[in-house]
Amino acid sequence: MVSLTGDMSPLHPDRNLALELVRATEAASIRAVPFIGRGRKEDADGAAVDAMRAFLTTVNFDGTIVIGEGEKDNAPMLFNGERVGNGRGPQCDVAVDPIDGTSLTAAGRNNALSVIAVADRGSMLDASSVFYMDKLVTGPAGVGVVDIRLPIGENIRLLAEALGKPVDEMVVSVLHRPRHEKLIEEIRQAGAGTRLMSDGDVAGGINAARHNARTDMCVGVGGSPEGIVTACAIKALGGHIQGRLWPRDDDEKQKGADAGLKTDGHVYEADDMVRGKNTIFVATGVTDGQLVAGVRREGGYVYTESVVLRGASGTLRRISSEHLTSKWL
């Protein structure tokens, strides 16, 4: 089997796969532009899906979608199990989210992304049968320090000590949901501040793991597919991620168990979510955010900003592109 990242020497430039994947996230983001702030999240998602799939068919790899649109969105394309790529090159597991933050896009709010993550074939956990996961994400300082099984206040204190900063300067990102009311209260009682996210917990997790970000930790229940995607990025950042599946009812708990998942509070570590370091994560901004700028139209050009994170090399690269508007919109 051809390795995803291959030999790290210059004679094996499989890094080019990451650049090919960026073309797909750029396309998805650009196609979503006409729907930003228009209140039509299904139309935005549909346009992004069509564009991403069209570009993925040209990419030099043999991909199987492990985390796609079908389970959560009943989409006819980019569904779990679909083969993507031209069939040549490395064999990969693929996770896609043409728009992480369709509601953000529809409302014109920040932090909507187009995302693709890939890893070696058979290495990515298929958590799609349980929609939600309770997650804890930090940067490298949290490795071996924090644990999702501990009370949130204790984790905040431990991470603050590891970072060498006062607790009252700590900032924790949480999705703004009724289910998190108690968690938000506990964070504030511990002395830390909160950054409440309306959607987009992939960006929230990555921002918490970056060394120069404005948040120190991302916690709470979000999408389980998004957790696996985030884990691919965290591998490159050297950060910490843990997750526990969060079934909504007994039927979903049984469905997860039937799929071989551990739904009894088992803690999934980073290597349980994605084995090894042969991961590539790419994201292009749809709307502006801390991680990347959103798509911008100016005159006859469309501007995009993307990030590429490779687990094998531990690098984060930024790609700024300009596209002729006449070719896209």
N, C-alpha and C positions, 0 to 999 in steps of 0.2 A: 504493500500500500504506500502511495506517495504521501509523505508527511506534509502537514499544513504549512509549517514554517521551514522544513527542510534543514539542511546544514546551514549554520550561521555564517559560513564563509561567503565572500563575494561571488563565488562560482555558482551559488544557488540562490538567486535573487527572488525567492518566493514572496518577498515583501511586496512585490508588484500586485499580488492579490488584494492587498489592502487598498491600493490606489484604484483598482478596478471596482471594488465594492463602493468606494466613495462616489463613483459615478451614479450608482443606483440610489444612494441616499440623497444626492444632489437632485436627481430627477424627481424623486418623490416630493422633496421639499418645494421645488419650483412649481410643480403641478398643483400643489395645495394653495399657492398664493392667491388665486382668484376667490378663494373661500375664506380667507382670514378675516375674522370679524363679521362674517355674514350669517352666523347662526345656523350653518348647514354642515354639521360635523360629519354626517354620512357621506355627503358629496365630497367633502375634503378628503376623507379616508379613501373613498372609491378612486378618486383621481390619483392619490399617492400610491395605492396598491397597483393600479394599472401601470404607472410609470416605473415603479420599482421592479415589478415582474418583467417588464419588457427589457430592462437593462440587465437583469440577472441572467436572462437567457444567453447573453453574449459573454458572460464572465468565464474565464478559463478555470473551471473547477467542477467537481462532481458533488453537488450538494443535495442533502436531504433536509427538508424543513422539519425540525423537531418542535420549534415553538413558532406558530404562525397565526394567521388571522382566523382560521376556521373555527376553532373551539369557542372563542369568546365572541366572535362577530358573525358567525354563520356565513363567512365569505366563501365565494366559489374559487378564489385564487389565493395563492400563498398559504394554502392550508397545511395542517400537520401531515407529514408524509409525502408532500409533493417534492418531486425532483426538480432542482434548479441548476443552472449553469449549462455549459456546452458539453458536459460529460467527460472532458479532458482535464488533466491536472489533479490536484489533491482531492481526496475524498473527505468531505466535511459534514459535520452537523451544522445546521444553520438556524439561527433565531432571527426573526424579522419583526419589526413594528414600524410600518410605513409612516405612521404618526403616533408617537407616544405623547398623548395629550390632544386628542381630537376635540374635546370640550374647550381646551385652552385655545386651540386654533379657531374654533367657531366663535369664541368670544373675543378674540384678538388679544388674549393675555399672554404673558411671558412663559418661556421654558418648554414650548412644544418642540419636539425633535423628530427626525427620521432616523431610524436605528437599524443596523444589522450587526450581528455577532456571529462569529464562526469559530469552530474548534474541530479537532480531529474527530473522524467518524467514531461514534459510539461513546464519546466522552461527556456529552451534555445530558443532564438530567431532564427527562420529560415530565414536568410537573403540571401539565395542562389539565389533568382531570380534577385537580383541586385549584380553584381560581385564585385563592388568596394565600398569602404567606406573611407571617410576622417576621420582620427583618431588623437587623442591627448592622449598621455600616459605619466604619471610621477610617481614618487614614492609617499609615504605618504605626503611629504611636499606640494604637489600640491593640495591635497584635500581641497576644499573650497577656493582655491586661484586662480588657472588658469581656463580658460574657452575657449573652442574651438571657441566661437563666438567673442572673442577679437582678435585684431591684434597680430601676432606672436611676434613682438617686445615687446609688453606690457606683454604678457605671460612670456617671457624670463626674463624681469625685475622683475615681481612679484615673479616668482619662485626663482630667484637669491636672492631676499630679504628674502624669506622664508627659504632658505637654508643657508643664512648667508655667501654668497660668492660673489665675484665680477662678474659682467656680462661677463667680458673677460675670465673668467675661465669656463663659461658654455659651454657644448657640447650638440648638438642636432642631433639626428639620423634622416635621411631622405632617403627614397629610391631614388636612382640615376636614375631619369626619366626625360624626356623633360618636362612633365607636372609640374615639381617641380622647374623649373629654377627660376621663380619669388620668390617662397618661400625660396629657398636657398639664393638668393640675400638679401632678407629681414632679414633672420637670421644673416647673416654676417654684414649687415648694423647696426643691433642692437648691435653688438659687440661680439656676441657669435661665437663659432666655430661649424663646421658641421662634422658629421661622415656619409659619403655617403655609403649606402648599395646597393649592386647590386641586392640582393634578400633577402628573409628571414625576413619579418617584424614581425613574431611572436617572434623570438629571439630578434629583435630590441626593441620591446615593453617591453618584460620582463626585458631586461638588463637596460632599462631606469627606471624601477620601483624598481630595487634592491637597497638596501641601500649602497652597496659597489661597485656599477658599475662605469664604466668610462664615462657613458653618463647620462644626467640629464633629457632628454625629447626625446620622439619619436613622430614625426608628419608627416602628409602627407597622400596621397591617396594610399591605398594598398587593398588587398583582403578583402571583407566583411566577408567571412567565417573565415579568419584569425583573424579578429577583435573579433569575438565571442569567438574563441579559446583563444585569448589573455586575454579576460575579465575573463575567468575562472581562469587563473593564477593570474591576478591582484587582485582578491578577496582574495587570500591567502597572497599576499604581502602587502595588505592594501593600495595599490596605487590608482591612479586616471586614469580613462579611459572614454573618450567620443567619439562618432562617428556620422557622418552624411553620409547617403547613397549617392552615387555619380553615378547616372545613366549615361551611355555613350550616350544615345540618347532617343528620345521620346518613342520609342517602349519599351525600357527597363524600362523607368520610369513608363509606363502604366502596364507593367508586374509586377513590384514591387507593384504598387497600387492595382492591382487585387489580389495579394497575401496578402494584408492587411498591407503592409509596408508603412511607411511615407517617401516619396521621395522628399519632398518639402523643404529640408533643416532642417527638424526636428532633434534635437539633442538627440541621444540615450545615456542615462547614463548607468553606469555599471549594475544597477539593471534592466534596460530595456533589456540589452543584455542577462543576465543570472540572473534570480531571486534567491534571497536568497544566503546563504553562503555554501550550500551543494555542493561544487564543488571539483573535483579532476582533476589535470592537471599533465600529465606525459610526459616527453620528453627524448629521448636518442640521443646523438650526432651521426651524420653520418660522418661529417667532423668537424675538430676542430673549436671551437668558444669561445667567452667570457663566455657563459652560461655553456657549457659542452665540454669535450674533445670528439673528434671523435673516431670512431672505429679504433683500432690498432691491427695489426697482428704481433706476435712475436713468432717464433718457432712453437710449437704445440698448441698455445693458441691465442684466440681472446679476446681483452679487450674492455669493453664498460663502458661509464659513463652516468648516467641518473639523472634526478631530479624529485622529486615528491612534488607537492604543494597541500595542502589540505586547502580549504577555511574555513572549520569548526574550525580547530585548528590554522590556520595562520602559518603553518610550511612549511619550505622548507627542504627536505632531499635529500642527494646525495647518489647514489647507484653505487658503482664500482663493476663490475663483470668480471670474467674471464671464458671463455668458451673453451672447447676443439675444436680445428679447425676441427678435423675429424668428429665432429657431425654436422658441419654447412657448410663448404666450400669445 
